[in-house]
Amino acid sequence: MVTVRILVGADGSVEDVTVVASSGNGAMDNSVVTAVNKWSFSPAKDKYGQNARCRVTRAVSFNLR
């Protein structure tokens, strides 16, 4: 499992990804960062209902086959 902190832009795109809890395997960590950079989100809203940047934290699990 790799836990990442993601900076989501006002348009829902991923602006930055930081590993906050490593799997212990650098290749897996890098794979998660690469994959998360391709994700998109529904934009967050500020108190005025406008799209806003935000940070989210997600844990990504691996199932090795």
C-alpha positions as CSV (number, residue, x, y, z in Angstrom):
1,M,0.0,0.0,0.0
2,V,1.2,3.5,-0.9
3,T,-0.4,6.6,0.6
4,V,-0.2,9.8,-1.4
5,R,-1.2,13.4,-0.9
6,I,-2.7,14.9,-4.1
7,L,-3.0,18.6,-5.0
8,V,-6.2,18.8,-7.1
9,G,-6.5,21.9,-9.3
10,A,-9.6,24.1,-9.6
11,D,-10.3,22.2,-12.9
12,G,-10.1,18.8,-11.3
13,S,-6.7,17.9,-12.7
14,V,-3.8,16.6,-10.6
15,E,-1.2,19.3,-10.1
16,D,1.1,17.5,-7.7
17,V,1.5,14.0,-6.0
18,T,3.6,13.4,-2.9
19,V,4.2,10.0,-1.3
20,V,3.4,10.3,2.4
21,A,3.6,6.6,3.3
22,S,5.8,4.4,1.2
23,S,5.2,0.8,0.4
24,G,8.9,0.1,1.0
25,N,9.4,-0.5,-2.7
26,G,10.5,2.5,-4.7
27,A,9.2,1.0,-8.0
28,M,5.7,0.6,-6.6
29,D,5.8,4.1,-5.1
30,N,6.8,5.5,-8.5
31,S,4.1,3.5,-10.3
32,V,1.4,4.9,-8.0
33,V,2.7,8.5,-8.6
34,T,2.6,7.9,-12.3
35,A,-0.9,6.5,-12.2
36,V,-2.3,9.2,-9.9
37,N,-0.9,11.9,-12.2
38,K,-3.4,10.5,-14.9
39,W,-6.4,10.7,-12.6
40,S,-9.0,13.5,-12.6
41,F,-11.4,14.6,-9.9
42,S,-14.6,16.6,-9.6
43,P,-13.4,20.1,-8.5
44,A,-13.8,21.1,-4.9
45,K,-16.0,24.2,-4.3
46,D,-15.2,27.1,-2.0
47,K,-17.8,28.8,0.2
48,Y,-19.0,30.9,-2.8
49,G,-19.6,27.9,-5.0
50,Q,-16.5,28.5,-7.1
51,N,-14.1,25.7,-8.1
52,A,-11.1,25.6,-5.8
53,R,-7.8,23.8,-5.4
54,C,-7.7,21.3,-2.6
55,R,-5.5,18.5,-1.2
56,V,-6.7,15.0,-0.7
57,T,-4.9,11.9,0.7
58,R,-5.5,8.5,-0.7
59,A,-4.2,5.0,0.0
60,V,-3.5,2.9,-3.1
61,S,-3.4,-0.9,-2.6
62,F,-1.6,-3.4,-4.8
63,N,-2.6,-7.0,-5.5
64,L,0.4,-8.8,-7.0
65,R,-0.4,-11.7,-9.3
